[in-house]
Amino acid sequence: MTDITTLEADISAAIAAAADAAALEAVRVSALGKSGSISELLKSLGGMSPDERREQGPKINGLRDRIQAAIASRKADLEAAELDARLAAERVDLTLPAPPRRKGSVHPTMQVMDEMIAVFAEMGFSVAEGPDIETDFNNFTALNFPPKHPAREMHDTFFLPEDEHGERKVLRTHTSPVQVRVMHAVNEKVPAWVANGQEPPIRVIVPGRTFRKDSDQTHTPMFHQIEGLVIDKGIHMGHLKWTLETFIARFFETSAVETRFRPHHFPFTEPSAEMDVKCDRSGGEVKIGQGEDWLEILGCGMVHPNVLRNCGLDPDVWQGFAFGCGVDRLGVLKYGMPDLRDMFASDARWLAHYGFSAFAAPNSATGLS
Ligand code: DAH
């Protein structure tokens, strides 16, 4: 007959030595399982005499109860230890900095447009807009382009298929057609769809998308312009020159920028000029406000009498000046982007590098006055 005391000591030692739930379960099966040591003892009660059974019964049952209790207690200890280990391993360190949140940025073109608008707004200009798809009349004819002007040819202009009236609209090749839309308000013959119309005096700038069949390091088929138009009585080249020189000084945030006006030709202005800024091109980078080179940055001139007439204004009463300027180009110059085409490649890494914070919107309070 197995010595109960020895058996209890052995099983108790095995319970204490069980390092995890699986080991403890093995001990339980070897003691209390179907043919475990204690189960065998319990079975042996059946073959005993009543006296023997009376004496051994309580001992064996007591052994079973104590071992069951010891296993339960060890199981609880192991589970508590396992939980402690997990809590220690998975502890969240609240003192660590949070991972950075991905946030968008303002595209350099939009930033530059906002900066330009801020400068002109301070000079009393308001913003006018027009559609990307324009009539041939607004884009060319009203602006005094002769019927056979090369800019109308397929190689420059994106023409749309003929519409139901047999008219071929265009993707506007410049923001100048919005001049026509703004001035047309005073012409009673103007159709109702002409928006943004104003009575003179007029002082507007027109930011927007423009399109031409062109693509190289300094040209993209879609680009942005800002147009300017001033119509009033007695307007002359002096007003034009002051306005543009003031704009350039404020935009580049230095009064050191030297400018020059070079005679040029545009169908919609007379006289016409291109404005250059002095810069330094040595070292492959263009630096404004220093050096001895000239860089063309915009076209301008006095509004052609034919344009005024086409828009219903009497050139003997009203005069004006206009200008048109590439926004992306100015952004490249101010913020040093090497290739204009990158601006519209939608590369998130490029945008993260060159983009601007949405919370630094330009206005006179943020240093552009
Ligand atoms: N529309 C011209 C262009 O895209 C730029 C321009 C030149 C606009 C002279 C004007 C202007 O308003 O007066 O090349």
Residues whose N, C-alpha, C, O or C-beta is under 5 A from the ligand:
A	BS01	DAH	T173 H174 S176 G228 F266 T269 G299 C300 G301 A322 F323 G324
